Amino acid sequence: MLKHIVMWKFKEHAEGADKATNLRKAKALLDACARLSPGTQRFEVTIAQPGLEATYDLILYSEFTDAAALAAYVDHPQHVALKPFIGAVREARQCMDYLT
């Protein structure tokens, strides 16, 4: 099992919208990618909840059967197409992949 975790901190304003609007749009775009790879075992996209400690605004927690399944997701045209938007609205990004 290969776990793929990505966290983003968003800009207060970008692409003509506020942070909350951009977070909802990014979540919807990522949620639509949940079934791009047949090797996807788990795929969760979550916006930080008010009142709970969080240093980032949006997180993707996903599990794939192997590196080939993760690569199928990463290289899929639908996933590639959302990168420019997220790149424009994010302030910071962290990613970690690891085997379990």
Secondary structure by P-SEA (a helix, b strand, c coil): cbbbbbbbbbccccccccaaaaaaaaaaaaaaaccccccccbbbbbcccccccccccbbbbbccccaaaaaaaaacaaaaaaaaaaaaaccbbbbbbbcc
